[in-house]
Amino acid sequence: MTTGQDARGELGEFLRTRRAKITPRQAELPNYGGRRRVPGLRREEVALLAGISIEYYTRIERGSVRGASDDVLDALARALQLDDVERAHLIDLVHAANARPRGDRRSAARDQARPTVQRLLDSMTGVAAFIRNARLDILSANHLGYALYSPAFLDPARSVNLARFVFLNRRSTDFYRDWDRIAHDAVGSLRAEAARHPDDKALTSLVGELATHSDEFRVRWGGHDVRYYRSGTQPFHHPLVGDLTLNYDALEIPADPGQTIVAYSAPAGSPAQEALDQLANWTTAPDNAATITSDQPG
């Protein structure tokens, strides 16, 4: 369970890593030369930019944020040049630092795809789609989704977690042609979720497992970067159809907080769509369909 002290420490580390990324020049502050003792901005420079006292900012960076107003948080976000995702993360960290430990109250039902959502997935023909929770567990998929992500489903003994696949499975470096970006996005997504639900024991266990077994994860986790996976393009190398680049859209399910449908599509007539059609035809063959079905988590 995450304690208030842990949450305050996370807040402090986030603020320190953000100010370390900004130079005085980027902040339009005078640089008087000489060797700086810290990378990026000093505490007093952040306080100056935010219009608060150095004593107040120091307390905030140490996690003492009781009573911090929205105006103060907005000023800090501007001073540290936070984007929308980082600003939301800052607010989540402040809430966590002020909250009392309450345990993980989320229902286990939220880690299952409802039948109506499964029917929605199955109706998405020509599109590879799966549903995941905020810990990046794949809860279910349509046939084309299982076919596209078949390298991740080769171990039927345990359900698929995308972060575990990225950092602990060697196949991922072949499967994701832009592995570095995917790795960064996975860690950033987990960081954001950890701030929203600091008492999620399953998430804490997952992070501990990844940090223990992956140096890549441990270093990236220490960077305190946050990401939302919403839309864009993603290049794959699939063992059956070779290279293909797909558009993706992440669609949150309001009725099931934390669950997201991720759908991969391609323009009609494009080589990527032809590759998806080949995968679709492969899954409709009786022998191959049985293989995909046997790989589904369950």
C-alpha positions as CSV (number, residue, x, y, z in Angstrom):
1,M,0.0,0.0,0.0
2,T,1.2,3.5,-0.8
3,T,1.7,5.8,2.2
4,G,1.2,9.5,2.2
5,Q,5.0,9.8,2.6
6,D,5.5,7.7,-0.6
7,A,3.1,10.0,-2.5
8,R,4.9,13.1,-1.3
9,G,8.2,11.6,-2.4
10,E,6.7,10.9,-5.8
11,L,5.5,14.5,-6.1
12,G,8.9,15.8,-5.1
13,E,10.7,13.6,-7.6
14,F,8.4,14.6,-10.4
15,L,9.0,18.3,-9.8
16,R,12.7,17.8,-9.6
17,T,12.9,15.9,-12.8
18,R,10.7,18.5,-14.6
19,R,12.8,21.5,-13.5
20,A,16.0,19.6,-14.4
21,K,14.8,19.5,-18.0
22,I,14.5,23.3,-18.4
23,T,17.5,25.5,-19.0
24,P,17.4,29.2,-17.9
25,R,17.5,30.1,-21.6
26,Q,14.4,28.0,-22.3
27,A,12.7,29.8,-19.3
28,E,13.9,33.2,-20.6
29,L,15.9,33.8,-17.5
30,P,19.3,35.5,-17.4
31,N,22.3,33.1,-17.1
32,Y,25.1,34.8,-15.2
33,G,27.6,32.2,-16.3
34,G,29.7,30.0,-14.1
35,R,29.2,26.4,-13.3
36,R,25.7,25.5,-12.2
37,R,25.3,23.0,-9.3
38,V,22.1,21.5,-10.7
39,P,21.0,20.7,-14.2
40,G,18.1,22.8,-15.4
41,L,16.4,25.4,-13.1
42,R,17.2,26.0,-9.5
43,R,14.4,26.0,-6.9
44,E,14.6,29.8,-6.6
45,E,14.2,30.2,-10.3
46,V,11.1,28.0,-10.4
47,A,9.7,30.0,-7.5
48,L,10.4,33.3,-9.3
49,L,8.7,32.1,-12.5
50,A,5.7,30.8,-10.5
51,G,5.4,34.0,-8.5
52,I,5.7,32.3,-5.1
53,S,8.4,32.4,-2.4
54,I,11.3,30.0,-2.4
55,E,10.3,28.8,1.0
56,Y,6.8,27.9,-0.3
57,Y,8.2,26.1,-3.4
58,T,10.6,24.2,-1.3
59,R,7.8,22.9,0.9
60,I,5.8,21.9,-2.2
61,E,8.8,20.0,-3.6
62,R,9.1,18.2,-0.3
63,G,5.5,17.1,-0.6
64,S,3.9,19.6,1.7
65,V,0.9,20.6,-0.5
66,R,-1.9,20.8,2.0
67,G,-4.0,23.8,0.9
68,A,-2.2,24.4,-2.4
69,S,-4.6,26.3,-4.6
70,D,-5.4,25.7,-8.3
71,D,-3.8,29.0,-9.0
72,V,-0.5,27.9,-7.5
73,L,-0.6,24.6,-9.4
74,D,-1.4,26.4,-12.6
75,A,1.6,28.8,-11.9
76,L,3.9,25.8,-11.3
77,A,2.7,24.1,-14.5
78,R,3.5,27.2,-16.5
79,A,6.9,27.7,-14.8
80,L,7.9,24.1,-15.5
81,Q,6.4,24.2,-19.0
82,L,4.2,21.2,-18.4
83,D,2.1,19.8,-21.2
84,D,-1.6,18.8,-20.6
85,V,-0.6,15.2,-19.6
86,E,2.1,16.4,-17.1
87,R,-0.3,19.0,-15.6
88,A,-2.9,16.3,-15.0
89,H,-0.3,14.1,-13.5
90,L,0.8,17.0,-11.1
91,I,-2.8,17.3,-9.9
92,D,-3.1,13.6,-9.4
93,L,0.1,13.5,-7.4
94,V,-1.1,16.4,-5.2
95,H,-4.4,14.6,-4.5
96,A,-2.4,11.4,-3.7
97,A,-0.1,13.4,-1.3
98,N,-3.1,14.9,0.5
99,A,-5.2,11.7,0.6
100,R,-5.4,9.1,3.4
101,P,-4.4,5.6,2.5
102,R,-7.6,3.7,1.7
103,G,-6.6,0.5,-0.1
104,D,-7.6,-0.5,-3.6
105,R,-11.3,-0.3,-3.9
106,R,-11.7,-1.0,-7.5
107,S,-13.9,-3.9,-8.4
108,A,-12.4,-7.0,-10.0
109,A,-15.2,-6.9,-12.5
110,R,-13.4,-3.9,-14.1
111,D,-10.6,-6.3,-15.1
112,Q,-13.0,-8.2,-17.3
113,A,-14.6,-7.3,-20.6
114,R,-18.3,-7.2,-20.4
115,P,-20.2,-9.3,-23.0
116,T,-21.6,-6.2,-24.7
117,V,-18.1,-4.8,-25.1
118,Q,-16.9,-8.1,-26.5
119,R,-19.8,-8.0,-29.1
120,L,-18.6,-4.5,-30.0
121,L,-15.1,-5.8,-30.5
122,D,-16.3,-8.7,-32.6
123,S,-18.3,-6.4,-34.9
124,M,-15.2,-4.4,-35.8
125,T,-14.3,-6.2,-39.0
126,G,-11.3,-5.1,-40.9
127,V,-9.9,-3.5,-37.7
128,A,-7.6,-5.2,-35.2
129,A,-8.8,-4.3,-31.8
130,F,-8.3,-5.3,-28.1
131,I,-9.5,-4.0,-24.8
132,R,-7.0,-3.3,-22.0
133,N,-7.2,-2.0,-18.4
134,A,-5.0,0.8,-17.0
135,R,-2.3,-1.6,-15.9
136,L,-2.0,-2.6,-19.6
137,D,-3.4,-6.1,-19.2
138,I,-5.1,-7.2,-22.4
139,L,-8.6,-8.3,-21.3
140,S,-9.9,-9.5,-24.6
141,A,-9.7,-8.8,-28.4
142,N,-11.4,-9.6,-31.7
143,H,-10.0,-12.3,-34.0
144,L,-7.9,-9.8,-36.0
145,G,-6.6,-8.3,-32.7
146,Y,-5.4,-11.7,-31.5
147,A,-3.8,-12.3,-34.9
148,L,-2.0,-9.0,-35.0
149,Y,-0.7,-9.4,-31.4
150,S,-0.1,-13.2,-31.8
151,P,3.6,-12.8,-30.7
152,A,2.3,-11.6,-27.3
153,F,0.0,-14.6,-26.9
154,L,2.5,-17.4,-27.3
155,D,2.5,-18.1,-23.6
156,P,-1.0,-19.4,-22.8
157,A,-0.1,-19.9,-19.1
158,R,-0.6,-16.3,-18.2
159,S,-2.6,-13.4,-19.4
160,V,-0.9,-10.8,-21.5
161,N,0.3,-7.6,-20.0
162,L,1.7,-5.2,-22.6
163,A,4.4,-3.7,-20.3
164,R,5.6,-7.2,-19.4
165,F,5.6,-8.1,-23.1
166,V,7.6,-5.0,-24.0
167,F,10.3,-5.3,-21.3
168,L,10.5,-9.0,-20.5
169,N,9.9,-10.7,-23.9
170,R,12.6,-10.6,-26.5
171,R,10.0,-11.0,-29.3
172,S,8.8,-7.5,-28.6
173,T,12.0,-5.9,-30.1
174,D,11.2,-7.6,-33.4
175,F,7.5,-7.0,-33.2
176,Y,7.6,-3.3,-32.5
177,R,9.7,-1.5,-35.1
178,D,9.8,1.6,-32.9
179,W,10.4,-0.3,-29.7
180,D,12.0,2.7,-27.9
181,R,8.8,4.8,-28.3
182,I,6.5,2.0,-27.3
183,A,8.7,1.4,-24.2
184,H,8.5,5.1,-23.3
185,D,4.8,5.1,-23.8
186,A,4.2,2.0,-21.7
187,V,6.2,3.4,-18.7
188,G,4.6,6.8,-19.1
189,S,1.1,5.2,-19.0
190,L,1.9,3.2,-15.9
191,R,3.4,6.3,-14.2
192,A,0.1,8.2,-14.9
193,E,-2.0,5.3,-13.5
194,A,0.2,5.0,-10.4
195,A,-0.6,8.6,-9.6
196,R,-4.3,8.2,-10.1
197,H,-4.5,4.9,-8.1
198,P,-1.5,4.9,-5.7
199,D,-3.0,2.1,-3.6
200,D,-3.4,-0.4,-6.5
201,K,-1.6,-3.4,-5.2
202,A,-1.6,-5.2,-8.5
203,L,0.0,-2.2,-10.2
204,T,2.6,-2.0,-7.4
205,S,3.4,-5.6,-7.9
206,L,3.8,-5.3,-11.7
207,V,6.1,-2.3,-11.3
208,G,8.2,-4.2,-8.8
209,E,8.5,-7.2,-11.1
210,L,9.5,-5.1,-14.1
211,A,12.0,-3.0,-12.1
212,T,13.6,-6.2,-10.8
213,H,14.0,-7.9,-14.1
214,S,14.5,-5.1,-16.6
215,D,17.2,-2.4,-16.4
216,E,15.5,-0.6,-19.3
217,F,12.3,-0.3,-17.3
218,R,14.0,0.7,-14.1
219,V,15.9,3.6,-15.8
220,R,12.8,4.8,-17.6
221,W,10.7,4.6,-14.5
222,G,13.2,6.8,-12.7
223,G,12.6,9.5,-15.3
224,H,9.1,10.2,-14.1
225,D,7.8,10.9,-17.6
226,V,4.0,10.4,-18.2
227,R,2.2,9.6,-21.4
228,Y,-1.4,9.1,-22.6
229,Y,-1.8,6.6,-25.5
230,R,-4.5,8.1,-27.6
231,S,-4.0,8.2,-31.3
232,G,-1.2,8.0,-33.9
233,T,0.7,5.6,-36.1
234,Q,2.5,2.5,-35.0
235,P,4.9,0.4,-37.1
236,F,5.0,-3.4,-36.6
237,H,7.0,-6.3,-38.0
238,H,4.6,-9.2,-37.9
239,P,6.0,-12.8,-38.3
240,L,3.4,-13.7,-40.9
241,V,2.9,-10.5,-43.0
242,G,6.1,-8.6,-42.5
243,D,6.3,-4.8,-42.0
244,L,3.1,-2.8,-41.7
245,T,2.3,0.6,-40.2
246,L,-1.2,1.1,-38.7
247,N,-3.2,4.0,-37.4
248,Y,-4.3,3.5,-33.8
249,D,-7.1,5.1,-31.7
250,A,-7.6,4.5,-28.0
251,L,-11.2,4.7,-27.0
252,E,-12.0,4.9,-23.3
253,I,-15.1,3.1,-22.0
254,P,-16.9,5.5,-19.6
255,A,-19.1,2.7,-18.1
256,D,-15.9,0.7,-17.2
257,P,-13.4,3.2,-15.8
258,G,-9.8,2.3,-16.7
259,Q,-10.8,0.2,-19.6
260,T,-9.8,1.2,-23.1
261,I,-10.4,-0.2,-26.6
262,V,-7.3,0.2,-28.8
263,A,-8.2,-0.2,-32.5
264,Y,-5.7,-0.5,-35.3
265,S,-6.8,0.4,-38.9
266,A,-5.3,1.3,-42.3
267,P,-6.6,3.3,-45.3
268,A,-8.5,1.3,-47.8
269,G,-6.3,-0.1,-50.6
270,S,-3.1,0.6,-48.7
271,P,-0.4,-2.1,-48.3
272,A,-1.1,-2.1,-44.5
273,Q,-4.8,-2.8,-45.2
274,E,-3.8,-5.6,-47.6
275,A,-1.6,-7.0,-44.7
276,L,-4.6,-6.9,-42.3
277,D,-6.7,-8.7,-44.9
278,Q,-4.1,-11.4,-45.1
279,L,-4.2,-11.8,-41.4
280,A,-8.0,-11.8,-41.4
281,N,-8.0,-14.6,-44.1
282,W,-5.4,-16.5,-42.0
283,T,-7.6,-16.4,-38.9
284,T,-10.7,-17.7,-40.9
285,A,-8.9,-20.9,-41.9
286,P,-10.0,-23.7,-39.5
287,D,-6.5,-24.8,-38.4
288,N,-5.2,-21.2,-37.9
289,A,-8.4,-20.1,-36.2
290,A,-8.0,-22.9,-33.7
291,T,-4.4,-21.7,-33.0
292,I,-5.5,-18.2,-32.4
293,T,-8.3,-19.3,-30.1
294,S,-5.9,-21.5,-28.1
295,D,-3.7,-18.4,-27.5
296,Q,-6.5,-16.3,-26.1
297,P,-6.2,-15.5,-22.4
298,G,-8.7,-17.1,-20.2
